[in-house]
Amino acid sequence: MSSSLPHAPGTTLAPWLLALAALVPLTGCSGDQPARRPNIVLVTIDTLRADRVDSMGFERGLTPAMDELAAKSAAFRDAITPIATTGPAHASLFTGLPPRIHGLRWNGNDLAPDFATLAGLLNDEGYDTAAFVSMPLMLHGMNLGQGFITRSDISAENDQIRPGSETNRMAIEWLQQDRDKPYFLWVHYFDVHTPFELTEHAEQHLGDYQGKLRNGASTHEVQHMGEPNPKAVPWNDTELTALGHLYDGGVTTADALVAELSLALGIELGQHKSGKAQPIPKGSGSETVLIVTADHGELLGEHNHQGHGFQVWQEALRIPLIIHDPSAAPIQIDERVGLMDLFPTVLEFAGLQSSTATAGRSLVPAIRGESPLPKTYLAESRTSPGRIQPVAILKGDLKVVLMGNDAFGFDLSQDPTEQTRLDIDSSPELTELAEIARAYEATGEESTTSEKPSQERLDSLKALGYVE
């Protein structure tokens, strides 16, 4: 296997590799290509934090469809993202590489075309590939559409966020087409992200509340909660509770979307069964692997923050991960895994050999019942001039956060909400983790994609609430 990494022009790889070498060896997929070449469907739910999904170890009652799917699947109850920003997180999923290698550090960056991606590798090996996303900018702006033959958006004519119902409609219509080879389908929902709609769930739970969030909330309003501005939403328990109800309403919408798509794939989920026959995807006749996850979570007042992009708290990093493999028995897996692990996982499902290096490790053995070995994971925030860009490192129960010149640790087994900071010098384990995190932090501050975004791109990002 080659250990070379495809990389953005001008990027020096040696320091990156030295930092990563302390974590896991970079590996590729291997093995003979089996007869089984399943269809693979990847669903990413933007901004869905793990603690809103009961099958991830919580009790909120918001996600009956995902929970029933998890009961038929491998439920990874401690999955994290390497960065709590949409474009960079998806780039890590599709390349198996950390943000400081693939170069996307915020949503204004593009993925360089010389990176190997899941869609490109699968397409090269005979898979039909398609992407239907609710945030068009990801395909035509961030270059995350490379390798997908069919795409919902190939130009910047309309950057408006589409509801998941419309995304599902396009995806299901594509599934109904005749094809003679297996497929890789990516479906992305934005319904949990701001702006928050006044869903039926939110309206019921808001009750007599008549504050500024009564009819929903724009991205701008939510981003400026608590600021000394008469138009801003006040930062108090009442408003934060209302914010949580709006967010939860988006979660219930996303859950219904997963139910609808699952049914179209032939996976019936309890009360979500339809009274009319649903089309089963035609084509190769292969069974279908369904992966449901998120790009990142969201803070809703915890640690005195709202949002996700600049955060490395667990509310922003922990995400749900469900992998439905019809050939495997259901299983719950509590060992920590990461979003980058999906790169080698998908390739192994497809039975593909690849010399492409990855910082992830395949989860297929875990799905088959083999306990994953402990692994260290890194996470970081997105970039922005003048903002502190924290780095976090997690190993077992321990977590270390670098925040500017400050460094502190947590014991997540005793303090899962990160309320009690531990001194880095209080244990050799924390000291070692801090050293690894500092080595990673020192590998570079700027994105490897240095091209300045166009004014059109900046206008699109501003409309989505990503830039001021």
C-alpha positions as CSV (number, residue, x, y, z in Angstrom):
1,M,0.0,0.0,0.0
2,S,1.3,3.4,-0.9
3,S,1.6,5.8,2.0
4,S,1.4,8.9,-0.1
5,L,-1.4,11.4,0.5
6,P,-3.2,13.4,-2.2
7,H,-3.0,17.0,-1.1
8,A,-3.7,20.5,-2.0
9,P,-0.9,22.3,-4.0
10,G,1.7,24.0,-1.8
11,T,0.9,21.9,1.3
12,T,3.8,20.5,3.2
13,L,2.7,17.1,4.5
14,A,5.6,16.0,6.7
15,P,4.5,18.0,9.8
16,W,1.0,16.9,9.5
17,L,2.0,13.3,9.3
18,L,4.3,13.6,12.3
19,A,1.4,15.0,14.4
20,L,-0.9,12.2,13.2
21,A,1.7,9.5,13.7
22,A,1.2,9.9,17.5
23,L,-2.4,8.8,17.0
24,V,-2.8,6.0,14.5
25,P,-0.9,4.8,11.5
26,L,-2.4,6.0,8.2
27,T,-3.9,3.0,6.6
28,G,-5.8,2.0,3.4
29,C,-8.3,-0.7,2.6
30,S,-7.1,-4.1,1.6
31,G,-8.4,-7.6,0.8
32,D,-9.8,-9.3,-2.2
33,Q,-12.9,-7.8,-3.7
34,P,-15.9,-10.0,-2.7
35,A,-18.9,-10.9,-4.7
36,R,-21.1,-8.8,-2.4
37,R,-21.2,-5.2,-3.6
38,P,-24.0,-3.6,-1.7
39,N,-25.8,-0.3,-2.5
40,I,-24.6,2.3,0.1
41,V,-26.8,5.2,1.2
42,L,-25.3,7.9,3.4
43,V,-27.6,10.3,5.2
44,T,-26.0,13.3,6.9
45,I,-28.3,15.4,9.2
46,D,-26.8,18.9,9.6
47,T,-26.3,20.0,13.2
48,L,-27.8,17.0,14.9
49,R,-26.3,16.5,18.4
50,A,-26.1,13.0,19.8
51,D,-28.2,13.7,22.9
52,R,-31.3,14.3,20.9
53,V,-31.3,10.6,19.7
54,D,-32.5,8.1,22.3
55,S,-30.6,5.2,20.7
56,M,-27.3,7.1,21.4
57,G,-28.0,6.7,25.1
58,F,-30.5,9.4,25.9
59,E,-34.2,9.7,26.6
60,R,-36.1,12.5,24.8
61,G,-38.6,10.7,22.6
62,L,-37.8,12.9,19.6
63,T,-36.5,10.2,17.2
64,P,-38.7,7.1,17.1
65,A,-37.7,6.3,13.5
66,M,-33.9,6.6,14.0
67,D,-34.2,4.6,17.3
68,E,-36.1,1.8,15.6
69,L,-33.5,1.8,12.8
70,A,-30.7,1.7,15.4
71,A,-32.4,-1.3,17.0
72,K,-32.0,-3.2,13.7
73,S,-28.4,-1.9,13.1
74,A,-25.1,-1.1,14.6
75,A,-25.6,1.9,16.9
76,F,-22.3,3.8,17.7
77,R,-23.1,5.7,20.9
78,D,-20.0,7.8,21.1
79,A,-19.1,9.2,17.7
80,I,-17.5,12.5,17.2
81,T,-16.7,14.9,14.4
82,P,-13.3,16.4,13.8
83,I,-14.7,19.9,13.3
84,A,-18.1,21.4,14.0
85,T,-18.6,23.1,10.7
86,T,-20.6,21.7,7.7
87,G,-18.2,21.9,4.8
88,P,-15.0,20.8,6.6
89,A,-16.8,18.0,8.5
90,H,-18.2,16.6,5.3
91,A,-14.8,16.9,3.6
92,S,-13.3,14.8,6.4
93,L,-16.0,12.2,6.0
94,F,-15.4,12.0,2.2
95,T,-11.6,12.0,2.3
96,G,-10.9,10.3,5.7
97,L,-8.5,13.1,6.5
98,P,-8.5,15.9,9.2
99,P,-9.3,19.5,8.2
100,R,-5.6,20.5,8.4
101,I,-4.8,18.1,5.7
102,H,-7.7,18.4,3.3
103,G,-7.6,22.1,3.8
104,L,-11.2,23.1,4.5
105,R,-11.2,25.1,7.7
106,W,-14.5,27.0,7.2
107,N,-17.4,27.0,4.7
108,G,-15.6,29.4,2.4
109,N,-13.0,26.9,1.4
110,D,-13.1,24.4,-1.5
111,L,-11.9,20.9,-1.5
112,A,-8.9,20.6,-3.9
113,P,-9.7,18.4,-6.9
114,D,-6.6,16.2,-6.3
115,F,-8.0,14.6,-3.1
116,A,-9.4,11.1,-3.5
117,T,-13.0,11.0,-2.3
118,L,-15.5,8.3,-1.5
119,A,-17.7,9.1,-4.5
120,G,-14.7,9.3,-6.9
121,L,-13.2,6.0,-5.7
122,L,-16.6,4.2,-5.8
123,N,-17.4,5.7,-9.2
124,D,-14.0,4.5,-10.6
125,E,-14.9,0.9,-9.4
126,G,-18.3,0.8,-11.2
127,Y,-20.7,2.3,-8.7
128,D,-23.4,4.8,-9.8
129,T,-23.1,7.9,-7.6
130,A,-25.6,10.6,-6.7
131,A,-25.8,13.4,-4.2
132,F,-29.0,15.2,-3.2
133,V,-28.4,17.9,-0.6
134,S,-30.4,20.6,1.1
135,M,-27.5,23.1,1.2
136,P,-26.6,23.6,-2.5
137,L,-23.4,25.5,-1.7
138,M,-21.8,22.3,-0.6
139,L,-21.8,20.9,-4.2
140,H,-21.1,23.8,-6.4
141,G,-19.2,26.0,-3.9
142,M,-17.2,23.7,-1.6
143,N,-16.5,21.1,-4.3
144,L,-17.9,18.3,-2.2
145,G,-19.8,17.1,-5.3
146,Q,-16.7,15.7,-7.0
147,G,-17.1,12.1,-7.9
148,F,-20.9,12.2,-7.9
149,I,-22.3,11.7,-11.4
150,T,-25.8,12.9,-10.5
151,R,-26.0,16.0,-8.3
152,S,-28.9,18.1,-7.2
153,D,-27.0,21.4,-7.7
154,I,-24.3,22.0,-10.2
155,S,-24.4,25.8,-10.4
156,A,-24.9,28.8,-8.1
157,E,-28.2,29.9,-9.7
158,N,-30.0,29.2,-6.4
159,D,-28.3,28.9,-3.1
160,Q,-31.5,28.8,-1.1
161,I,-31.7,26.0,1.5
162,R,-34.3,23.5,0.5
163,P,-36.5,21.6,2.9
164,G,-35.6,17.9,3.5
165,S,-38.9,16.9,2.0
166,E,-37.8,18.3,-1.4
167,T,-34.4,16.6,-1.0
168,N,-36.1,13.3,-0.3
169,R,-38.4,13.7,-3.2
170,M,-35.4,14.0,-5.6
171,A,-33.5,11.2,-4.0
172,I,-36.4,8.8,-4.1
173,E,-37.2,9.6,-7.7
174,W,-33.5,8.8,-8.5
175,L,-33.8,5.5,-6.6
176,Q,-36.7,4.5,-8.7
177,Q,-34.6,4.5,-11.9
178,D,-33.5,1.3,-13.5
179,R,-29.8,0.6,-13.2
180,D,-27.5,-2.4,-13.7
181,K,-24.9,-1.6,-11.1
182,P,-24.7,-0.8,-7.4
183,Y,-25.0,2.8,-6.2
184,F,-23.6,5.2,-3.6
185,L,-26.2,7.8,-2.7
186,W,-25.6,10.8,-0.4
187,V,-28.6,12.6,1.1
188,H,-28.2,15.7,3.2
189,Y,-30.8,17.4,5.4
190,F,-30.6,20.9,6.8
191,D,-33.8,21.0,8.8
192,V,-32.1,20.9,12.3
193,H,-29.9,23.9,11.4
194,T,-31.0,27.5,11.8
195,P,-33.2,29.2,10.7
196,F,-35.6,27.4,13.0
197,E,-39.1,26.8,11.7
198,L,-42.1,26.8,14.0
199,T,-42.8,23.1,13.8
200,E,-45.8,21.3,15.3
201,H,-43.6,19.9,18.0
202,A,-42.2,23.4,18.8
203,E,-45.6,25.0,18.9
204,Q,-47.0,22.4,21.3
205,H,-44.1,22.8,23.7
206,L,-43.8,26.6,23.6
207,G,-47.2,26.8,25.2
208,D,-47.9,30.3,26.5
209,Y,-44.5,31.6,25.7
210,Q,-44.7,34.8,23.7
211,G,-41.1,35.9,23.5
212,K,-39.0,36.7,20.4
213,L,-38.7,33.1,19.3
214,R,-42.5,32.5,19.3
215,N,-42.7,32.2,15.5
216,G,-39.4,30.6,14.8
217,A,-35.9,32.1,14.6
218,S,-33.7,33.4,11.9
219,T,-30.0,32.5,11.9
220,H,-29.1,36.1,12.6
221,E,-31.4,36.3,15.7
222,V,-30.0,33.1,17.2
223,Q,-26.4,34.0,16.5
224,H,-26.8,37.3,18.3
225,M,-28.7,36.0,21.4
226,G,-27.8,38.0,24.5
227,E,-25.9,40.7,22.7
228,P,-26.5,44.4,23.8
229,N,-28.8,45.0,20.8
230,P,-32.5,45.7,21.1
231,K,-33.2,43.3,18.2
232,A,-31.3,40.5,19.8
233,V,-33.0,37.6,21.7
234,P,-32.4,38.0,25.4
235,W,-30.1,35.4,27.0
236,N,-32.2,33.9,29.9
237,D,-33.6,30.6,30.9
238,T,-37.0,31.3,29.2
239,E,-35.5,32.1,25.9
240,L,-33.0,29.3,26.0
241,T,-35.8,26.8,26.8
242,A,-37.7,28.2,23.8
243,L,-34.6,27.8,21.6
244,G,-34.4,24.2,22.7
245,H,-38.0,23.5,21.6
246,L,-37.4,25.1,18.2
247,Y,-34.3,23.0,17.8
248,D,-36.1,19.8,18.9
249,G,-38.8,20.5,16.3
250,G,-36.2,20.4,13.6
251,V,-35.0,17.0,15.0
252,T,-38.5,15.6,14.8
253,T,-38.6,16.7,11.2
254,A,-35.3,15.1,10.4
255,D,-36.5,11.9,12.0
256,A,-39.6,11.7,9.8
257,L,-37.3,12.3,6.8
258,V,-35.2,9.3,7.8
259,A,-38.3,7.2,8.1
260,E,-39.5,8.2,4.6
261,L,-36.2,7.4,3.0
262,S,-35.8,4.2,4.9
263,L,-39.2,3.0,3.7
264,A,-38.2,3.8,0.1
265,L,-35.2,1.6,0.6
266,G,-37.5,-1.2,1.9
267,I,-36.8,-0.7,5.6
268,E,-40.1,-0.4,7.4
269,L,-40.0,1.5,10.7
270,G,-43.0,0.8,13.0
271,Q,-45.5,3.6,13.1
272,H,-43.9,5.1,10.1
273,K,-45.2,2.3,7.8
274,S,-47.1,3.7,4.8
275,G,-50.5,2.6,3.9
276,K,-49.5,2.5,0.2
277,A,-46.9,0.5,-1.5
278,Q,-43.5,2.3,-1.7
279,P,-41.1,1.7,-4.6
280,I,-38.1,-0.4,-3.7
281,P,-35.0,0.8,-5.6
282,K,-34.3,-1.1,-8.7
283,G,-30.9,-1.9,-10.1
284,S,-28.2,-4.3,-9.1
285,G,-30.4,-6.4,-6.8
286,S,-27.8,-5.9,-4.1
287,E,-28.8,-5.4,-0.5
288,T,-28.4,-1.8,0.8
289,V,-26.3,-0.5,3.6
290,L,-27.8,2.6,5.2
291,I,-25.6,5.0,7.2
292,V,-27.3,7.8,9.2
293,T,-25.1,10.4,11.0
294,A,-24.5,14.1,11.4
295,D,-21.7,16.5,10.5
296,H,-21.6,18.1,14.0
297,G,-23.8,19.1,16.9
298,E,-24.9,22.4,18.4
299,L,-24.6,24.4,21.6
300,L,-28.0,25.7,22.9
301,G,-26.7,27.8,25.8
302,E,-24.3,25.3,27.3
303,H,-20.9,26.9,28.3
304,N,-22.6,30.2,27.6
305,H,-22.5,29.6,23.9
306,Q,-25.0,29.1,21.1
307,G,-23.9,27.6,17.8
308,H,-21.2,25.2,16.7
309,G,-18.4,26.5,14.4
310,F,-16.0,27.8,17.0
311,Q,-16.7,25.1,19.6
312,V,-15.0,21.9,20.7
313,W,-17.4,21.2,23.6
314,Q,-19.0,17.8,23.5
315,E,-22.4,19.3,22.5
316,A,-20.8,20.4,19.3
317,L,-18.6,17.3,18.7
318,R,-20.8,14.3,19.6
319,I,-23.0,13.1,16.8
320,P,-25.3,10.1,16.2
321,L,-24.1,7.2,14.0
322,I,-26.2,4.3,12.9
323,I,-25.1,1.8,10.3
324,H,-27.7,-0.6,9.0
325,D,-26.1,-3.6,7.4
326,P,-28.9,-6.2,6.6
327,S,-26.3,-9.0,6.7
328,A,-25.2,-8.2,10.3
329,A,-26.9,-8.7,13.7
330,P,-27.9,-5.5,15.6
331,I,-25.3,-4.3,18.1
332,Q,-24.6,-1.4,20.4
333,I,-21.1,-0.1,20.4
334,D,-19.9,2.3,23.2
335,E,-16.3,2.7,22.2
336,R,-15.5,6.1,20.7
337,V,-15.4,6.3,16.9
338,G,-15.2,9.2,14.5
339,L,-16.6,10.7,11.3
340,M,-13.4,10.0,9.4
341,D,-13.8,6.3,10.1
342,L,-16.7,6.2,7.6
343,F,-14.2,6.6,4.7
344,P,-12.5,3.2,5.1
345,T,-15.8,1.7,6.3
346,V,-17.7,2.5,3.1
347,L,-14.7,1.3,1.0
348,E,-14.7,-2.0,2.9
349,F,-18.4,-2.4,2.4
350,A,-17.9,-2.0,-1.3
351,G,-15.0,-4.5,-1.2
352,L,-12.6,-2.1,-2.7
353,Q,-8.8,-2.0,-2.4
354,S,-7.3,1.5,-2.1
355,S,-3.9,2.9,-1.7
356,T,-5.4,6.1,-0.4
357,A,-4.3,6.9,3.1
358,T,-6.7,7.8,5.8
359,A,-6.7,8.8,9.5
360,G,-9.8,6.7,10.0
361,R,-10.2,3.0,10.6
362,S,-12.9,0.7,9.2
363,L,-15.9,0.1,11.5
364,V,-17.0,-3.1,9.6
365,P,-15.2,-5.4,12.1
366,A,-17.1,-3.6,14.9
367,I,-20.4,-4.1,13.1
368,R,-19.5,-7.8,12.9
369,G,-19.0,-7.9,16.7
370,E,-15.3,-7.3,17.1
371,S,-14.7,-4.6,19.8
372,P,-12.9,-1.6,18.4
373,L,-9.5,-0.9,19.9
374,P,-9.1,2.4,21.9
375,K,-8.0,5.3,19.7
376,T,-7.1,8.9,20.1
377,Y,-9.2,11.5,18.3
378,L,-8.5,15.1,17.5
379,A,-11.0,17.9,16.9
380,E,-10.7,21.6,16.1
381,S,-12.8,24.7,15.4
382,R,-13.2,26.5,12.2
383,T,-11.0,29.5,11.3
384,S,-11.8,33.2,11.5
385,P,-9.5,36.2,11.8
386,G,-9.2,37.4,15.4
387,R,-10.9,34.4,16.9
388,I,-9.4,31.8,19.2
389,Q,-9.4,28.5,17.4
390,P,-9.4,25.8,20.0
391,V,-8.1,22.2,19.6
392,A,-9.4,19.2,21.5
393,I,-8.0,15.7,21.9
394,L,-9.8,12.7,23.3
395,K,-8.5,9.4,24.5
396,G,-10.7,7.1,26.6
397,D,-12.3,9.1,29.4
398,L,-9.8,12.0,29.1
399,K,-10.2,15.1,27.0
400,V,-7.8,18.0,26.7
401,V,-8.7,21.4,25.2
402,L,-6.2,24.0,24.0
403,M,-7.8,27.5,23.9
404,G,-5.2,30.1,23.0
405,N,-2.6,30.1,25.7
406,D,-4.9,28.1,28.1
407,A,-4.9,24.4,28.4
408,F,-7.2,22.2,30.5
409,G,-8.5,18.7,30.8
410,F,-11.7,16.8,31.7
411,D,-12.6,13.4,32.9
412,L,-15.7,12.7,30.8
413,S,-16.6,9.6,32.8
414,Q,-17.1,11.7,35.9
415,D,-17.9,15.0,34.2
416,P,-19.6,14.4,30.8
417,T,-20.9,18.0,30.6
418,E,-17.4,19.4,31.1
419,Q,-18.0,21.5,34.2
420,T,-14.8,20.9,36.2
421,R,-11.5,21.7,34.5
422,L,-8.5,19.6,35.4
423,D,-4.9,21.0,35.5
424,I,-2.9,19.6,32.6
425,D,0.0,18.8,35.0
426,S,-2.3,16.8,37.3
427,S,-1.5,13.6,35.5
428,P,1.0,12.2,33.0
429,E,-1.9,11.2,30.7
430,L,-3.2,14.7,30.4
431,T,0.3,16.1,29.9
432,E,0.9,13.7,27.1
433,L,-2.4,14.5,25.4
434,A,-1.7,18.2,25.6
435,E,1.7,17.6,23.9
436,I,0.0,15.8,21.0
437,A,-2.6,18.5,20.7
438,R,0.0,21.2,20.6
439,A,1.9,19.4,17.9
440,Y,-1.2,19.2,15.9
441,E,-2.0,22.8,16.5
442,A,1.5,23.8,15.4
443,T,1.1,22.2,12.0
444,G,-0.6,25.2,10.6
445,E,-3.1,28.0,11.2
446,E,-4.2,28.8,7.7
447,S,-6.2,26.7,5.3
448,T,-4.3,24.9,2.5
449,T,-6.9,26.3,0.0
450,S,-5.8,29.8,0.0
451,E,-7.9,31.2,-2.9
452,K,-10.1,34.0,-1.7
453,P,-13.8,33.3,-2.0
454,S,-15.6,35.3,-4.6
455,Q,-18.1,38.0,-3.6
456,E,-20.8,35.8,-4.9
457,R,-19.7,33.0,-2.5
458,L,-19.4,35.5,0.4
459,D,-22.9,36.8,-0.3
460,S,-24.2,33.2,-0.2
461,L,-22.4,32.5,3.1
462,K,-23.7,35.7,4.6
463,A,-27.3,34.7,3.6
464,L,-26.8,31.4,5.4
465,G,-25.4,33.2,8.5
466,Y,-21.8,31.9,8.2
467,V,-20.2,35.4,7.8
468,E,-21.2,38.8,9.0
